[in-house]
Amino acid sequence: MAAKARFAPLDFKTRLPALDGVRALAVTMVFLHHYASGTQGHEGVALDAVHALDRRFWSGVDLFFALSGFLITGILYDTRADSKFFRRFFARRSVRIFPVFYLVFSILLLLTPIFQYQWHWSHFTYLLYLGGYFSSAQVISLNHPTATVFIGHFWSLCVEEQFYLLWPAVIWLVRDRVKLLWVAFGGSVLALVFRCLWCLHQPQPGVLIIRGLPFRMDSLLLGGALALLLRGPRAETWQNSCKWLFFPSLAAAIVIFTHSDSVIDGKLLLTFGLTATAATSVGLIGMTLVPGTGIFRMFCLKPFRIVGKYSYGFYIFHALWLAAWNTLATRLAPTVHSHSLATIISLVANYSITLLAAKLSYDYFEVKFLKLKRGFEYDSELGQHKHAFATS
């Protein structure tokens, strides 16, 4: 008799605590990449090593991609026979993603007369989740330069939303788990091929290869492949094998990162480096799902779970006033007689305030929309009385 798949189906009401820890790691990496990498590292070998590391923490985005692919694929596969498959999926995604995202743009528009923000047509492509294909990352303030808003990090939300639009149709059409695995693995290889061809014909690959779904779909699809493997008869075997994916992939990524200083121009990093990063992310996710292990217990620690719970809002808010926080660190440096110490103080204040803002946004704004999920419960939820959203 075949062994029961450990994760089939997921309980909609249960939040996997270790994955909140993974979210916390991912968002903290991206945060440090945007802020800590600004230091110059003139105070010793140790600091140089730290700066070299955080300059590569952009890979936290790939961890987010892999986690999104894992969770979304699991939900889609488990509900592929639902009577209102597309309507319920898109409605539930909308009430989770749209409110705080569009709230930010609404607030910025209201602040425009005060700070004289200079809007460009490409800024508004983010509203259609197409902003990743354009390079306007800042909304400049004419009268208060430190109030200039950075929205370039929204490109990753664009990639995920495009994936959410396409992947449900694939799962609904194919349905068979093994065939879907072939699609996921094939799409991952295709993404690597696209990146190689692009780098071969473009002397300066630029940001498109970073922000375009065809080039970045392997992280999402490999995460989805993990969800499908853990819904098969050999789920435990595949899960225990994740460490054999994680450690070799991490070693390969470290070697490639060491020889590629720039993510924009490093062709080895933009091709096989992104593949290694995707595989590392998937291996890590699989390892955190083994109850009782050290990594499971670590990611289940309360601080990780708290940051993970509010990670979506944290990600949206964290880089908006990038210029202001960097200015604070610069102006604080003469007072504390150390640029590194000033950066640390600014980082701690920034992280704390951003987390508080994300918590307030979730508790008093986002949760009101999340309750709407009750109007879009899947057939399995209705039959088992496992409701789509619980306030407790």
Long-range contacts (C-beta under 8 A, 24 or more apart in sequence): 2-233, 3-233, 3-234, 3-235, 3-236, 5-230, 5-231, 5-232, 5-233, 5-235, 6-230, 6-235, 6-236, 6-239, 7-74, 7-227, 7-230, 7-231, 7-235, 7-289, 8-78, 8-230, 8-231, 8-235, 9-74, 9-78, 9-231, 9-380, 10-74, 10-75, 10-78, 11-386, 12-378, 12-380, 12-381, 12-386, 12-387, 12-388, 13-386, 13-387, 13-390, 16-289, 17-299, 17-300, 17-305, 18-288, 18-289, 18-296, 18-299, 18-300, 19-67, 19-71, 19-285, 19-288, 19-289, 19-299, 19-308, 20-299, 20-304, 20-305, 20-307, 20-308, 20-309, 20-311, 21-288, 21-298, 21-299, 21-300, 21-301, 21-304, 21-305, 21-308, 22-63, 22-67, 22-284, 22-285, 22-288, 22-299, 22-308, 23-64, 23-67, 23-307, 23-308, 23-311, 24-299, 24-303, 24-304, 24-305, 24-306, 24-307, 24-308, 24-311, 25-60, 25-63, 25-299, 25-304, 26-60, 26-61, 26-63, 26-64, 26-67, 26-311, 27-60, 27-64, 27-307, 27-308, 27-311, 27-314, 27-315, 27-318, 28-60, 28-307, 28-351, 29-57, 29-58, 29-59, 29-60, 29-63, 30-57, 30-58, 30-60, 30-61, 30-64, 30-153, 30-315, 30-318, 31-314, 31-318, 31-350, 31-351, 31-354, 32-57, 32-347, 33-57, 33-58, 33-60, 34-153, 34-318, 34-319, 34-322, 35-322, 35-325, 35-326, 35-343, 35-346, 35-347, 35-350, 36-343, 36-347, 38-326, 38-329, 38-343, 39-339, 39-340, 39-343, 40-339, 43-338, 43-340, 47-340, 55-261, 56-257, 56-263, 58-263, 59-253, 59-277, 59-280, 59-281, 61-156, 62-219, 62-274, 62-277, 62-278, 62-281, 63-281, 63-284, 63-285, 64-156, 64-160, 64-315, 65-156, 65-159, 65-160, 65-216, 65-219, 65-220, 65-223, 65-278, 65-281, 66-219, 66-220, 66-222, 66-223, 66-226, 66-278, 66-281, 66-282, 66-285, 67-223, 67-281, 67-285, 68-160, 68-163, 68-220, 68-223, 69-163, 69-219, 69-220, 69-221, 69-222, 69-223, 69-224, 69-226, 69-227, 70-223, 70-224, 70-226, 70-227, 70-282, 70-285, 71-223, 71-227, 72-163, 72-164, 72-167, 72-224, 73-167, 73-171, 73-184, 73-223, 73-224, 73-225, 73-227, 73-228, 74-227, 74-231, 76-167, 76-168, 76-171, 76-172, 77-171, 77-177, 77-180, 77-227, 77-228, 77-231, 78-231, 78-380, 79-378, 79-379, 79-380, 80-171, 80-172, 80-175, 81-379, 82-378, 82-379, 82-380, 83-379, 84-376, 85-168, 85-172, 86-168, 86-172, 87-376, 88-376, 88-377, 88-378, 89-168, 90-164, 90-168, 91-372, 91-373, 91-375, 91-376, 92-373, 92-376, 92-388, 93-164, 95-369, 95-370, 95-372, 95-373, 96-312, 96-366, 96-369, 96-370, 97-157, 97-161, 97-312, 98-369, 99-365, 99-366, 99-369, 100-312, 100-313, 100-316, 100-361, 100-365, 100-366, 101-154, 101-157, 101-316, 102-127, 103-361, 103-365, 104-316, 104-317, 104-320, 108-139, 108-149, 115-141, 115-142, 115-143, 115-144, 115-147, 116-141, 116-142, 116-143, 116-144, 117-141, 117-142, 117-149, 118-142, 123-151, 126-151, 126-154, 126-158, 129-157, 129-158, 129-161, 129-162, 130-158, 131-155, 131-158, 132-156, 132-158, 132-159, 132-211, 132-212, 132-213, 133-158, 133-208, 133-211, 133-212, 135-207, 145-323, 146-321, 146-323, 146-324, 146-327, 147-321, 147-323, 147-324, 148-323, 149-320, 149-321, 150-319, 150-320, 150-321, 150-322, 150-323, 151-320, 152-319, 153-315, 153-318, 153-319, 154-316, 155-207, 155-210, 155-211, 156-211, 157-316, 158-211, 159-211, 159-212, 159-213, 159-216, 159-220, 160-220, 162-213, 163-213, 163-217, 163-220, 167-220, 167-224, 177-228, 177-231, 177-232, 180-224, 180-228, 181-225, 181-228, 181-229, 183-221, 184-221, 184-222, 184-224, 184-225, 184-228, 185-221, 185-222, 185-225, 187-217, 187-218, 187-221, 188-217, 188-218, 188-221, 188-222, 188-225, 188-275, 188-278, 189-218, 190-214, 190-217, 191-215, 191-216, 191-217, 191-218, 191-221, 192-218, 192-271, 192-272, 192-274, 192-275, 195-270, 195-271, 195-274, 196-271, 199-267, 199-270, 199-271, 204-264, 204-265, 205-264, 205-265, 205-267, 205-270, 206-264, 207-264, 209-270, 210-263, 210-264, 210-270, 215-274, 216-274, 218-274, 218-275, 218-278, 219-274, 219-277, 219-278, 219-281, 219-282, 222-278, 222-279, 222-281, 222-282, 223-281, 223-282, 223-285, 225-282, 226-282, 226-285, 226-286, 230-286, 230-289, 238-286, 239-286, 239-289, 239-290, 240-290, 241-286, 242-282, 242-283, 242-284, 242-285, 242-286, 242-287, 243-283, 243-287, 244-283, 245-279, 245-280, 245-282, 245-283, 245-286, 246-279, 246-280, 246-283, 246-284, 246-286, 246-287, 247-283, 249-276, 249-277, 249-279, 249-280, 249-283, 250-276, 250-280, 250-283, 252-276, 253-277, 253-280, 306-355, 307-355, 309-362, 310-355, 310-358, 310-359, 310-361, 310-362, 311-358, 312-358, 313-357, 313-358, 313-359, 313-361, 313-362, 313-366, 314-354, 314-355, 314-358, 316-358, 317-354, 317-357, 317-358, 317-361, 318-350, 318-354, 325-350, 367-391
